[in-house]
Amino acid sequence: DSGVTQTPKHLITATGQRVTLRCSPRSGDLSVYWYQQSLDQGLQFLIQYYNGEERAKGNILERFSAQQFPDLHSELNLSSLELGDSALYFCASSLSGNYGYTFGSGTRLTVV
Amino acid sequence: AQSVTQLDSQVPVFEEAPVELRCNYSSSVSVYLFWYVQYPNQGLQLLLKYLSGSTLVESINGFEAEFNKSQTSFHLRKPSVHISDTAEYFCAVLYALNFGKGTSLLVTP
């Protein structure tokens, strides 16, 4: 157990639908990062939050949004889902990037 | 800007053979470098890191990496691999939120 908790582990939904992925960071970590991993695109950085505020943005689609709450957990919202959104979505957390990131076990999203 | 390049997408190797997974970085500032491992159906785990000091860093399972400033490299090596080392390996540089594309290590008997 890495200390980063992601729920749900698996999610199957239809095209056009909206889903929310949840992440609880490791105790004491202030930063949360979201990544998408697919076979063709590899590991893609989506967005980072630090203590409730957006810190950096990567290749995140406009249909996707995220937020970090006062208790530091984070949610990634994916809407108007397409088949191509099927992927593994990872959350990572860190206190300081000097020590690297701690990853959760991911949420596998399947859009049918 | 900081970035890493993993030169090999796949590395097949026989059990007990040595292996080297290559990583080159580009950075205009001091670098902190990391290797992560992803076993099948799992998240990424930190394998080892270079922050400062000795340029040779080791992991608990026999991997080592050497920071080479002149060649801007941080290659990962293991003198004798096991079947259980089969995994995806990612190189990363501090503040480079994008990881390398990964190297798939496949160890066969």
Interface residues (C-beta under 8 A of the other chain):
Chain A: S2 V4 Y33 G42 L43 Q44 F45 Q48 A56 G58 F90 A92 G97 N98 Y99 G100 Y101 T102 F103 G104 S105 G106
Chain B: Y32 F34 Y36 Q42 G43 L44 Q45 L46 K49 L51 F90 A92 L94 Y95 L97 N98 F99 K101 G102
